[in-house]
């Protein structure tokens, strides 16, 4: 039996992409694979969500891209973080941690009353 994968909360995909790209230049398909691998198969990013997000981040100047040969020898668009992208990643990470802590507190309060 396969387990259902949770939907990503709104706005989370951009944060995940920025974090993965911060590790070093990487192409789109590898970003999706790395998110899935690091999340232990909990998060799966469909191409229909990934590529629009990459274009959005590139248009916002948070990512820069260049074409290079991938590990398969085929040309692929490799993304890297810009200085603005690094600043956005830091701000989004701080915001996410604050939200996650607030949700944790609320969930713990629910457990205490049960």
NUGU-389145 format. One record per residue: residue in three letters; x, y, z of N, C-alpha, C in turn. Coordinates in pm, whole numbers, padded with zeros to 5 digits, always signed. Layout:
alaXYZXYZXYZ;...
//
This chain:
unk+00085-00119+00000+00000+00000+00000+00089+00124+00000;unk+00061+00217-00090+00142+00339-00096+00082+00444-00003;unk+00169+00522+00056+00120+00625+00146+00091+00751+00067;unk-00010+00825+00111-00045+00949+00044+00060+01054+00078;unk+00096+01130-00022+00193+01239+00000+00116+01366+00033;unk+00162+01437+00134+00092+01562+00169+00118+01669+00063;unk+00022+01758+00047+00041+01872-00042+00133+01972+00026;unk+00217+02037-00054+00303+02142+00001+00218+02263+00036;unk+00238+02321+00154+00167+02446+00186+00204+02555+00085;unk+00110+02644+00058+00130+02753-00036+00260+02827-00005;unk+00342+02850-00106+00465+02926-00090+00586+02845-00047;unk+00565+02719-00011+00676+02636+00038+00770+02594-00074;unk+00717+02571-00193+00800+02522-00303+00915+02618-00333;unk+00888+02747-00337+00994+02844-00364+01106+02833-00260;unk+01068+02820-00135+01167+02806-00027+01251+02680-00047;unk+01186+02569-00079+01258+02444-00099+01354+02454-00217;unk+01309+02514-00325+01395+02531-00443+01516+02617-00408;unk+01493+02729-00342+01605+02817-00305+01705+02742-00217;unk+01655+02662-00123+01745+02588-00034+01828+02486-00112;unk+01765+02415-00203+01838+02314-00282+01941+02382-00372;unk+01904+02492-00436+01997+02561-00525+02111+02624-00445;unk+02086+02660-00320+02192+02718-00236+02305+02618-00214;unk+02278+02489-00232+02381+02387-00213+02480+02383-00330;unk+02443+02446-00442+02532+02450-00559+02451+02445-00687;unk+02511+02487-00799+02439+02489-00927+02378+02352-00959;unk+02254+02354-01008+02179+02230-01028+02071+02254-01133;unk+02038+02150-01209+01933+02165-01310+01798+02122-01251;unk+01692+02159-01322+01556+02141-01271+01521+02001-01229;unk+01544+01904-01315+01507+01766-01282+01580+01720-01156;unk+01706+01758-01142+01784+01720-01024+01731+01788-00898;unk+01676+01908-00912+01615+01976-00796+01500+01892-00744;unk+01412+01850-00834+01297+01768-00793+01342+01638-00729;unk+01441+01572-00788+01491+01445-00733+01552+01466-00594;unk+01627+01574-00579+01692+01599-00449+01589+01630-00340;unk+01486+01707-00373+01380+01735-00276+01315+01603-00232;unk+01286+01518-00328+01223+01390-00296+01315+01303-00211;unk+01443+01297-00248+01538+01213-00175+01559+01265-00032;unk+01584+01393-00018+01612+01449+00115+01489+01436+00206;unk+01369+01448+00148+01246+01437+00227+01206+01291+00252;unk+01290+01199+00209+01263+01055+00224+01133+01016+00157;unk+01116+01068+00036+01001+01039-00049+00868+01093+00003;unk+00871+01184+00098+00746+01245+00146+00702+01354+00049;unk+00798+01431-00002+00765+01541-00093+00805+01504-00235;unk+00710+01518-00325+00736+01495-00467+00687+01618-00542;unk+00776+01678-00620+00743+01801-00692+00716+01766-00839;unk+00591+01779-00883+00562+01750-01024+00623+01857-01115;unk+00660+01816-01236+00719+01910-01331+00627+02029-01357;unk+00497+02005-01354+00401+02113-01377+00402+02220-01270;unk+00461+02190-01156+00478+02290-01049+00621+02342-01045;unk+00717+02252-01070+00858+02288-01058+00900+02395-01159;unk+00875+02371-01285+00927+02462-01387+00864+02602-01382;unk+00733+02614-01358+00681+02750-01338+00744+02820-01218;unk+00772+02745-01110+00836+02805-00993+00978+02851-01027;unk+01052+02769-01102+01187+02809-01142+01184+02935-01227;unk+01090+02943-01320+01079+03063-01405+01042+03184-01321;unk+00950+03166-01227+00910+03275-01139+01029+03327-01058;unk+01107+03234-01001+01224+03274-00921+01330+03341-01007;unk+01345+03294-01130+01440+03356-01222+01393+03496-01260;unk+01264+03511-01288+01210+03643-01322+01222+03742-01206;unk+01216+03691-01084+01230+03776-00965+01377+03802-00931;unk+01468+03750-01015+01613+03767-00998+01666+03700-00872;unk+01595+03596-00824+01643+03520-00709+01731+03404-00753;unk+01711+03361-00879+01794+03259-00941+01850+03312-01071;unk+01969+03268-01105+02027+03295-01238+02050+03158-01301;unk+02046+03155-01433+02059+03026-01500+02152+03035-01620;unk+02214+02921-01650+02297+02910-01771+02286+02767-01821;unk+02303+02752-01951+02294+02620-02014+02430+02552-02010;unk+02431+02427-01964+02553+02346-01959+02514+02201-01983;unk+02613+02118-02010+02588+01975-02025+02561+01915-01888;unk+02458+01831-01881+02425+01763-01756+02507+01634-01746;unk+02484+01559-01638+02556+01433-01619+02525+01331-01729;unk+02413+01350-01799+02378+01260-01910+02440+01305-02042;unk+02505+01423-02040+02565+01477-02162+02471+01568-02239;unk+02345+01571-02199+02249+01659-02266+02255+01798-02204;unk+02228+01900-02284+02225+02036-02231+02107+02053-02136;unk+02132+02121-02026+02029+02148-01927+02052+02288-01871;unk+01946+02348-01824+01954+02480-01763+01991+02462-01616;unk+02108+02510-01578+02155+02499-01440+02126+02631-01368;unk+02070+02619-01250+02030+02735-01170+02129+02756-01057;unk+02151+02882-01024+02233+02917-00909+02166+03034-00837;unk+02195+03044-00709+02137+03150-00627+02205+03283-00655;unk+02128+03388-00664+02183+03523-00676+02196+03580-00535;unk+02265+03694-00519+02267+03756-00386+02126+03787-00334;unk+02038+03831-00422+01899+03856-00380+01831+03725-00340;unk+01864+03618-00409+01809+03487-00375+01856+03440-00239;unk+01983+03464-00208+02036+03426-00077+01965+03504+00034;unk+01943+03633+00011+01872+03716+00111+01728+03667+00127;unk+01663+03635+00016+01525+03585+00021+01519+03452+00095;unk+01618+03365+00070+01622+03236+00137+01635+03256+00289;unk+01721+03345+00331+01738+03371+00474+01609+03423+00536;unk+01544+03517+00469+01420+03574+00521+01308+03470+00525;unk+01295+03393+00417+01190+03290+00411+01215+03179+00512;unk+01340+03144+00533+01373+03040+00631+01334+03086+00771;unk+01366+03210+00805+01330+03264+00936+01179+03266+00953;unk+01108+03308+00850+00962+03312+00856+00904+03173+00872;unk+00956+03076+00793+00907+02938+00800+00930+02880+00939;unk+01047+02903+00997+01076+02851+01130+00980+02909+01234;unk+00947+03037+01219+00853+03101+01312+00714+03038+01298;unk+00670+03017+01175+00539+02956+01151+00538+02811+01202;unk+00643+02736+01172+00650+02596+01216+00645+02586+01368;unk+00713+02675+01437+00711+02676+01583+00571+02708+01634;unk+00504+02804+01572+00368+02839+01614+00273+02721+01594;unk+00284+02652+01481+00200+02535+01455+00231+02426+01557;unk+00359+02404+01586+00398+02303+01685+00336+02332+01820;unk+00338+02460+01861+00280+02498+01990+00130+02471+01993;unk+00063+02503+01884-00081+02481+01877-00113+02332+01879;unk-00036+02251+01805-00058+02107+01804-00031+02048+01943;unk+00072+02097+02009+00102+02049+02144-00011+02085+02240;unk-00069+02204+02226-00180+02246+02311-00298+02151+02290;unk-00321+02110+02168-00429+02016+02140-00405+01881+02205;unk-00279+01837+02210-00246+01710+02272-00263+01716+02424;unk-00233+01833+02481-00244+01849+02625-00389+01846+02673;unk-00482+01890+02588-00622+01893+02628-00693+01761+02599;unk-00628+01677+02520-00692+01547+02484-00683+01448+02598;
//
